[in-house]
Amino acid sequence: MQWLACPTEAPPMSATDRPQRSGAEILADLIAAWDIGPVFHVPGEGILEVLEALASRHPDLPLVTARQEGGMAFMASGAARARGRASVCLAARAPGALNTCLALHTAMTDAVPLVMVIGQAALRHFERESFLDTDLHRVFAPLAKWVALVQAAARLPEMLSRAVHAAQTGRHGPAVLILPEDVATERVAVADLPAPHLPLPAAAASDITAVAARLAAARRPLLLAGGGDWSREDCDALQGVAARLGLPVATAYRRRDLFDNEDPGFAGEIGIGIDPALGQRMRDADLILAIGIRLGELNTIGGGFHGFSLINAPRPHQMLIHVHADAAELNRVFQADLAIQAAPGPFLAALAMVETRADPAWADWTAAARRDRVAWTVPRACPGPVDLPAILGWLRSTLADDTMITVGAGAYALWAQRYLPQRRPKTLFGPKSGAMGYGLPAAIGAAVACPSRRVVALAGDGCFMMNGEELATAVQLRLPIVTIVFNNSAYGAIRLTQLRQFGRAVGTDLARTDFAAYARALGAHGERVTDTEGFAPAFIRAWAAEGPALIDLVVPTEATRPA
C-alpha cells in the first residue's frame, strides 16, 4: 500500500518555532497530507471546527455533505473500497454519531477500513449530562476495532496514526476517534507525523513448503478467496497462481471481483445464493486453501440457508489451510490443519516461487467446476414482462469491465450475482451484514473517490428507500451514477423466508412507488421501465444524462429471485 508521506521542513523547526494550530487544523492537515480523503459528513455540533479547518486550509480536498449520517458512513465505506485505503467521515454529537451504527457494523463485517471522527462535549463538562452527550465508548466499542478519546490537541497526530493503523492492519475495519470541543479549539505547536507504515505479515518459508506438500497430496483441491485487503496486484497474483497450479477458485460472498469470472478456473461465489453444485464441490473437496476469507456462517451456507453445513465446525472433514492477515481469525471457528498468518499478497508471492505444478488429476476436477458454473449462469425463465437475465446480459455486454457495481441487501441482488459477472478487481461493493440502503450511498463514495470511473448502483425498492434521500447528494455533486431499482413492491427476501417457514407472508407488501418521478423531483434523470424492450434505450439515456439518473424497473413480486 503506497501512502503519501507528510512533507518535511529543512531544517526542522524547534517546538518554539512551529506555528500554533488548533486541534481541528492539525486534524485537517493530517487528513490532507496522508491522502485519506475524501471526507464525508453531515454538519452538526462538535465537528464545525474541523469543517472550517478543512475548507480554509485544504479547499481542494473533496468534502461531501450527506443527507443522513448512516448514508454518510456508507459513502465513506464505498470510497475506502474503491481506493483500497482508509477513508474519513465526520459525525456530530450523539444524534449524528448514533445514526452511523449500522454503517459501522457493516464496515466491521465487511473488513472495510475507515476512520470516523465524532464531535463531543468539552472535556471540562464531562459527566455533567452536556447537550447531545452520550457514552460513545460504550456505544461504539462492539462496532469498531478501536475507539479512543483525544484528550489533548498535541496528541492528535499520534491518535490519528493509531486509528489508521488499526483500520488497515490485520482484519481491516473501522476506527473511531472522539474529539471533544475544547480539544478541537485548543491551540498548540506540534509537529505532524508521517503516515504510519502499515506492515504486511508474510508466511514463513516452512509454511509455504508445508502448503506445497499438502497441495501435492490433494486430489480434489479448492481455493477460496475472500476478505477486504486485496490490492489489484494481489488479485493478479491469485490469477497467476491458480492458472499455474490448475486450481478451481471460488470467492467469498460479495467478493467475486477478486477473480475474473470468465476465467476457466472460476467456480463461482459461495454464501447466500450459492450454486448447489458448488456447495457439493466444497463438501467433496479433500483440501480447501482459504486465503483472506473469514470462515463463519455466511461463507459456509449450504442449501436452505443452513450455515456451517459445507465445512464442519469445529473440525472440518476437508484438510483446511487457512491464510489470514489477522491471527485472531485463524482457528476462530474452524480448526485448520495449517493456520498461517499472512496477507494475501506476500503469501501468493511466496507460493508462486515454489516449484509446484498442477496435478493432472486436477484437470477434470477443475473443468467440471467450470462447467457447473457455466450451467448455473445459463438464463432461465423469468416471470413477467421484464426478462431480468436478458437485461443483465445486455449490461454485461455493454458496461466496461472497470465499471463499479454497488448493491445493497435483498433477494433482488441474486439476479446480478448470477448474471452480471465481474472481470476486474474493485468493481463490486456490497454488504455482507445484510444492511439495506447500502448501494446508492456506496456508489456516491466510490464515484467521488474515483471520478474517472463509472458507477452503477443496484437496489430493491425496500432497500433504496432506506437511504433514497442520498440521491439529492448525488444531484448536488452532479455525479454520473445510474441507479437501477428493482421495484417489486415487497421486502422480497423476507417474504420468501416467511413463505418457506410459515406458508404465508405477513407485513412485507410495499406500496408501488414511482421512483422515476421521485428521481425527477430531486433533480435527477428518471426513467420507468415495464418491459424488456424498454430497458436498453432507457439505460442509454440514463448513461448519457448530465448527473445522476435512476431507472425504475417494474417487476412482479414473483420475480423476487432467480429460479
N, C-alpha and C positions, 0 to 999 in steps of 0.2 A: 504494500500500500504506500503510495507516494503522498507525502504531505508537504505543504509549503511552510518552510521554517519562518519564524518571526524575524524580520530584518534586524541586523545588529548595527550598533553605532561604533565608530572608530575615531578616537579612542573611547573606551567605555566610560560612561559618566559615573561619578560617585553618587551616593544616595542623596547628598545635599544639592547636587547639580541637576538632578532629574526634575522635570516639571511635575507639579502635583496634578493628579487626576481624581475624579470621583470614582467610586466603585463601579457605577454604570458605565463610565467612559473606559475604564480598564477592561470590563467585560466586552464592550463593543469592539475595542481594539484587538482583543484576542480572537474574537469570532472572525473578524476580517483577516487577520494575519494567518490564522490556521486554516482558512478556507473551509469553514464548516457551515457556511450559509447554503442556501437561502435561509432567512429567518421568518418563521410563521408565527402569527399572534392574533389575539383579539384584544384590543386595547382595554385597559382597566387599571384599577388601583393596584399599585405595587410594581408595575412594570413601565410606568410612564417615563421614568428617568432613563431607562435602558432604550426605549424607543427614541427619545430625544437624542441620546448619545449616538445611536446608530444613524439617525437621519442627518445629524450635523457633522459627524466625523467620517462617515462612510456612506455617502449618498448613493454610490454605485452598487452597493450590496443589496440584492433583492430583499425587500421587506414586504411580506404578503399578509394582508389583512383578511382574515376569515370571518365567517358569519357566526360560527359557534365553535367552542373550544375543542369539542370532540372531532369535528371536521378538521380543525387546525392541526391537531396531533396526527390524524391520518395523513394530512398533506405532508407533514414532516417525515412520516414513515415512507410515503411514496418517493420523496426526494432522496432519502437515505438509500433506498433500494436501487433507485436509478443511478445514483452516483457511486454507490459502493463505499460510502463513508458516513460518519455520523452527521446528522442534521440537527438543527436547533429550533425549538419553539418556546414561546414565552406565554405563561399563563398568569392571569391576575389572581388576586387573593381568593379565598376559599370557593366562592361560587364558580369562578372560571377554572380554577385548578381541579375541582371535583368533576367538572364536565369532561375531563380528559381521561377518566378512569378506564373506560372501555378501550380507548385507543392505546393507553399504556399497557393494559393487559394483552392486547393484540400484538404490540411490538415485542413484549416479553415472549409470547407464544411463538411468534414468527422469527425470533432472533434478529430483530432489526435494531441497529444502533442509532439511538437519538438521545439528545440531551434536552431536558425540559427545565427551564428556569422559572421558578414560581415566586411571585412577589409575596411579601409577608409584612405583618405589622412590625413597627420598630422594636429593636431588642429591648429598649428601656421600658416597653409596655407589655412584654411577655407575661403571661399568666394573669392578665387583667381583663380578659374577655374583650379584646380590642375588636373594632368594627371589621367584619369579614374575616375573622380569625378562626383557625381550627388547628388541630394537631396533625400537621401534614406528614410528620414522620410515621405516625401510626397508620395514616391513610395509604401512603404510597410504599411502605416497606414491603408488602406482599406483591406489589406490581412492578417493582423496579429492581435492577441489580444493585443499585447503590443510591442512598438518599443521604444528603448532607446539608447542614445549616451553615451558611457562610457568616462567620461572626466578626470579621474584620475585612475591610476593603483590601488591605495589603495581602490577604491570603487568597484573593480571587484567582491569580494565576495558578497557584498550587491546586485549588479546589476544582477549577475547570479542567486542568490537566488530569486530575484523578477521575473526573466524570467521563472524559473522552476515553481514557484508558479502560475504565470499567465497561463502557458501552461497546468497545471494539476489540476486546480480548476474550479468550475462552468462548463460551457461547454468547454471542452478541445479544444486546438488549438495551433497554432504556436506563438512563441515569437521571436523577432529579437533584437539582440544586435549589435550595430555599434561600432567597435573597431578601433579608429584612430591609425595610425602607431606609433606615438610618445608615446601613452599610452601603446602599446604593448611592447615597449622597455624601458619604464620608470622603474627604479628600486626603490623599496620601501620595508620597513619592515612592514608587516601587517599580522595579524592572519587570518587564514581561519575561515569560519563559518561552522557549521554543516549543512547538507542538510535540507531544510525547511520542517517543519511539515505541511502536507497537510490535511486540515480539510475535513471531510465528513458530509455535512449537513444532519440532521435527522428530520423526521416528528414529530410534537407534538402529544402527546397522544390523544388529542381531534380530530386531523386529522385522525388518524388511526381508532378511533371509528366511525367517520363520513363515512369513506370508507367502513367499515364493514356494517354499516346500509344501505348504498346505494346498496351494493352488495346483501344484504339480500332481498331487494325490487325488484331487477332486475329479469327479465325472460329470457333475451337474451343478456348476458354479453359477451364481447370480450376483451381480454387482448392484448395490443400492446406493444412490447418491441423493443427498439432501442437505438441509441446513442453509443458513443465510450468509456464510462468509466465503463465498466463491467469487474470485475475480474472473474476468474473461480469459486470462491466461490459464487459470486453474481448469476452466471448462475445456479449453483446447487440449490441455494435458490429459484430462479424462477421456476425451475423444480418441486421442492417440494411444493411450494405454489399452483402452477397450478394443480398439481395432487390432493392435499388435497381438493381444492375447486371445482375441476372438470371443470376448465375454459378452453375454447379453446384459444390458443395462436397463434398470428401472429407476425412476426418480420418485422421490417423496411426493406426497400430496402438495399440490400447488407449486411444485418445483420442476416442472417438466421442461423449463427453459434451460436447465443445466446441461442438456444433451440434445443434439439435433434429432428431432422427432422423425425425420426422414432417413436417418442413418440405418443401415441394415442391422445394427446391433441394438436398436432401441426397442425395448419390450413393453413400454407403457408406463403409466403413472399409478402408483399404489394409493391407498387411502379411500375416502368416500368415492363411490362410483367406479371402483376397480373392476377391470375385466375379470370375470370369474376364471378364465383360463390363466391369467397372470397370477391370480390368487393361488390356483392349484400349482402353478410353477414354483411359487415361493415355498409351498408345502413340500414339493418334490425335490427341491434343491438339496444337495448334500453339503454345500458350502455357501454361505452368504458373506460377501465382503461389503460391509456397510461403511460408507465414507461420509462423514459430516452430518449424518442424519441422526435425529433424535428418535430413538426407538421407544415409542409409547403406544397408547391405544390407537391413535389415528392412523399410524403407518403400519398397523398390523390387523386392520379390519378385513374380515372376510365377507362372505355373503350375509345379507340381513343385518348389517351394521353390528357385527359381533367383533369387538376388539380382542386383541391378544389371541386370535384364533389362527393366524398364519405362522406365527412363531410362538412356541410355548414359553410361558413365563413360570418360574424364573430361569429355567434351564432349557434352551432351545434344543429341538431334536436335530436341527441342522448344525454343522460346525459354523460358529459365528466368529468372524473377525470384525471388530468394531473399532473404527478410527474416528476420533473426535478431538477437537482442539481443547475442550474443557474436560478435565479429569473427572469432574462431578457427574458428567453424563455417561461415563463408562461404568458398566456393571450396575447401573442405577435400577433398571428394570430387568434386564436380561443378563445373565452371567455369560460373558464371552469366553471363548477358547483363547483368543488373543485380544486384549484390550490395549489399544495403542493411542497415546495422547499425541496427536499431530494435527496440524491444519491440512486441509486438502492439498494445497499446492506443494508444500515440501514433501508430503507423503507420496504423491503421484510422481514427483520428480525423482525421488529415490527409487520407486518401484520401476520406473521407466529405464533405469540403469541396470536392472537385474537381467541376467541372461535367461529369461523365462520366455518360452514360446507357447503358442496355442497348442493344446492337445487336440489331435484330430477327432477325438471322441466328442469334443465340444461343438464341432461344426453343426452337426444335426440338431443338437440341443438349442444352439443359438438361432439357427434357421427356423426351427419350429416356433421359437418365441416370437420371431419377427412375423411369421405367418399368422400367428394368433393376433398380434397387434393389428396387422392389416385387415384381417377379417372383422375385428372389433370396430374398425372405423369405416366399414362399408355402410353407406347411407341406408337407413331403414325407413319404413313408412312413418309419417308424421301426421297426426290428426289435425284437421282444419285446413283452411285455405293458405296458410303460411308454412312452407316447407323449410323448416329450420336447418336440416342438414344441407340442403341446396344453398341456402343463404350463407351459411358458414363456409361452405365450399367455395362460393363466389368470393367471399372475403379473403380466404386463404390464397386464392389466385390473384387477388387484386392488391392486397397490402404488401408493402415492403417487408423484408424479413426482420428489419430492426424496429418495426412498429411496436410500441409498448402497449400491452393489453393489461388493463386492470379489471378486477372482478370482485364483487362482494360475496356475501353468503346467500345460499339458496339453491334449490334444485335446478333452476334455470342455468346455473353455471356448468352443469354437467353436459349441456349441449356443446359448449365451446371446448370443454375438457376432452370430448371425444372427437369433435370435427374441426377444431381450429388448432393445428399443430404449431409448435414453436420451433424456430430454426436457430435462433441466436440467444446468447446469454443476456440476462437482464431485460427480458421482454415480457415477463409475466409477473404481475404483482397481485396477490390475493391473500386473504387472511386464513390461517388455519384455526383460528379461535372461534369460528362461527359468527364473527361480528358482521352484522348488517350495516349498510351505509358506508362501506369502505371504498367502493370503486371510483366514484366521482372525485372525492377529495384526494385520494391517492393519485388519480390522474392529474389533478391540478399540481400536486407536489412534483410529480415526475416531469410535467411539462415545463415548470419553472426551472427545475434543476437541469434539464437537458433540452433547451429551447430549439435545438436543431433537429429534434426527432418528433415524430407524430405520436399521438396517444389516442387509443380507443378505449372507452370505459363501458363495461357491460354491467347491467343491473336488472334485477327484477323490480316490479312495481312496488312491492313492500320494501325491498332493500333501498331503492332510490329515495323513497320518501323519508328515510331515516336521516339523510343529510342532503336532501334535494336543494335546500337553500344555498348550498355552496355553488350552484350553477351561477348565482349572482356574482360570486367571487371570480369565476372564470370569465364572465362577461366584463367585469371591471378590468381584468387584466388582458382582455382580448386574446385569450388562449385558444388555439385552434384544436380543441378537443371535440371529438364526436362521441356522444353518449348514446348507447342503444339500450332502451328499456324494454325488457320482455314483459309485456303487460298482459298478465293472465288473470287479473282480478282475484288474487288469492295469495296467502302465505303458503306457497306451494310445497316446500319441503315439509313443513309441519302438517299440512293437510295429508300428505302421503303417509306420514308416520301415524297419524290418527286413524286413517283408513286401514292401515296394516294392523294396528293394535286393537282398535275398537270397532272397526267396521263402519264408522261414520266420521265426518269431520265436524268440529264444533269451533266456532269463533275464528275461522280462518278466511272467510269471504271478505273481499275488499270491494269497495265501490269502484266501478270502471271510471278511470280518470283520463282526461285528455291531456297527456303530458306534452304534446306538441304545442297546445295552447299555453300551458304553463311555461314552457321554454320561451315562447314569444313574449309572454308577459314580462319576463325578466330581461328581455333584450337579446336572447339567443335565437338562432335559426331553428325552427321547429318543423318536423315532418311527421306525418302519421301514415303508417303502412299497414294495410289489412290483407294483402295477398303477396304471393311470392314475386310476381312480376313487378310489383311496385317498389321492391326494395332497392335494386341496383340504381335506378335513376334517382331515388331519394337519397341514397348514400353519396352518390356523386355530387349532388347539390350540397349536401351537408359538408362533404370534404372540402368543397371549394368555398364555403362560406368564410367570411372575414370574422373570425372569432369562434366561439363555441357553437355547437349545433347538437340537437337531440333528435333521435328517431324513436317515435312511439310505435313499437312493433306489437300490434294487437294479435294475441294468440289465445286459443281456447284453453280453459283450465286443464283439459285433458292432455295438453302438450306440455305439462309441467316439467317432465324429464324424458330423456330418450328411452325407448323400449329396450 
